[in-house]
């Protein structure tokens, strides 16, 4: 008679990752267990689970009453997979998850974690957007409400460019002979050269003086178009009259004017310091200030343009106070600076290329028509104005839509705005149903 200590121990399932235990040696006269049913070492946690018999039969017990060769069910806490449901074989690949399942690391599906597809009542899906979706959304915003996006833009741009051309033509006539009189005292100055210089400088000063007109119109138009884009995100449309009623656009204009004043003060201080150093014959310091200061001005301009990029849509869409909205929009760009900078630069490059493609043919024709009189004559200004109207209408419309989508995307990423927009869209669908 044997004691419990003398009985052979049934290894069953060894500890995951531990060494497998050898089966006991059968006694004399006892048949060896079938080799097909000998216990295999438990695989590591990252390897597939052991494959059971294909027909589901239970292996026969070993003669002599020894049951060491019959694998028993593992404890539930070991993480063994449950019995498969349906036709899926044990060793076959897992069935693909249904649409809407989330993905695990490296894009692998995560069964059991289901997410509904993103709601898209309008031009974009209500979830954080990718680069392609933002660029495509700008075009979709124009197509969703062309009356406002193109009609209002064309009207405002046409009025601004026409007024700017009239101011340029009038000022260039007033400035005729001004610069030739200034440089006429130079010894050996050629009369024809002075006349050409006077015409070029007069036209440049006149064009520069009329720039604020188009800048103000662009600022106002950008703010108004943001409202149309925000409605298109929810699948709604808005009329020109409803857009024009927004009084918050004057906040956008005031902020833009104040920002331009700050930039002019900084640039003026740098140029003034440079001129003073040159007048004092401090050439080394002047070179250093010119290079370092110029680089600082350029970097600062890029940095400031990104940090204030979302202020215009925030002022137009949020119903809070002026400074509260400005501070909040400033904070929204934290953590998204490089992404906003990259997309904004890409859009600026695309719109710049489009502008040159449109404007260059008109400029060539205007130069031919103007001849020696330059491009500040009436016919030449009319021709260039047509090109500017077409280019500005297209570029301002698209860039405004992209800025509005960037604002919405950042808020969806940081504040869960997509959830609120989804609720609003679902509620509207329930009401209309």
Secondary structure, DSSP 8 states (H G I E B T S, - for coil): ---GGGS-----S--TTS---------TT-----GGGS------TTS------TT-------GGG--TTS-----GGG-------TT--SSS------TTEEE-GGG-EEEEEE------SSSS-SS---HHHHHHHHHHHHHHTHIIIIIIHHHHHHHHHHHHHHHHHHHHHHTTTHHHHHHTTSTT--HHHHHHHHHHHHHHHHHHHHHHHHHHHHHHHHHHHHHHHHHHHTT----HHHHHT-TTHHHHHHHHHHHHHHHHHHHHHHHHHHHHHHHTT-HHHHHHHHHHHHHHHHHHHHHHHHHTTTHHHHHHH--S-HHHHHHHHHHHTTT-HHHHHHHHHHHHHHHHHHHHHHHHHHHHHHHHHHGGG-TTSHHHHHHHHHHHHHHHHHHHHHHHHHHHHHHHHHHHHHH-HHHHHHHHHHHHHHHH-
